[in-house]
Amino acid sequence: MATVSVIVPSYNHGRFLTACLDSVLAQTFTDWDLQLIDDGSADDSVATARSYAARDPRIRVAVNDANLGTYATQQKCLEMSSGPLVAVMNSDDFWHPEKLAKQVAALETSPEATFSYVLGWKADDKGCPDEGEDVHAGWPTTPRQDLLPCLLNENRVLASGVVFRRKGLRFETSCRYSGDHVALLEASWRGPAVCVPERLTYWRMHENNSFTVSERQMLEEVRLREALLAHASDWRRARPGSGAVEEGLAANAQNLFAVYALLGCRGRAWRLGQPMLGHGPSRLRGLKRALGLFLPRRVVRDHFWSANPHAAGVSTDFRRLDREIRGLAPLKLDLA
């Protein structure tokens, strides 16, 4: 059994898959195996993956009978692998050769940590790094971290930059956009993270990225942020007296307010007034957002989303969107 199982959900990234797999083969840490599952690609992804498997016995390839989505496919990869450490690798991303070696070493020195992550850069469709934007922004880069308060606000950990411990790990199969956020939240609930503060992973930007704003993605964000709100007492009990948790909870409510503004759900936004206020630095921001409820829906929507060109594609049929939200299945977090 290999120490690290690399899991690769693959879908229509044939033109990027060679660079992805080559970057795994180039790792200085060699005690790994790789489980790739193709999710119904229409390009040459399967042929490319199988050519690598034919050359290296550490690589295994399977194909889904039907398209399941990223995180249901990742869960299948998880179940078909056995390494005590699990490295996520998106099929359009690529790694620096020292990535796995440094993360395994970090986890060996911190046995209480539930995962390790590295920093990274965006890269264009040709693989050229874009160092003009720090995707981690002001997040901490200390070696040992409690990331839970940060993750209550947003996720700035790059999916292909994470190595999880297998124990307790799962991927939420009902998610198509935010399953990595859910996995990181649950891992952070169980224990701390260790950060390797080096740019060792590359998040490739291209026209088929799934992170761009869409109606389906916004509805999934509602499920996630409502779940975070529903578990507010759990977060507080786990981190009693934590001002950082209170700030994270307030930020979550403020972010949920912005999503409801985009979807035109004024009634749902009303009940976020108190959770948005938080304390300290977030209180004024929350108060300003709460006052926005007295403005017309389209004005509030334009205020929060005018800078995002993708938001224009989200429907203004507010009644239909409200019905869609009522029909959403609650997202259940595993906080055992």
GINORPE-V94249 format. One line per field, one symbol per residue. burial: I if it has 9 or more other ideal C-beta (glycine too) atoms within 8 Angstrom, else O. Layout:
burial->???
This chain:
burial->OIIIIIIIIIIOIIOIIOIIIIIIOOIOIOOIIIIIIIIIIOOOIIOIIIOIIOOOOOIIIIOIOOOIIIIIIIIIIIOIIOIOIIIIIIIIIIIIOIIIIIIIOIIOOIOOIIIIIIIIIIIIOOIOIIOOOOIOOOOOOOOIIIIIIIIIIOOIIIIIIIIIIIOIIIIIIOIIIIIIIIIIIIIIIOOIIIIIOIIIIIIIIIOOOOOOIIIOIIIIIIIIIIIIIOIIOOIIOOIOOIOIIIIIIIIIIIIIIIIIIIIIIIOIIOOIIOIIIIIOOIIOIIIOIIOIIOOOIOOIIOIIIOOOOOIOOIOOOIOOIIOIIOOIOOIOIOOO
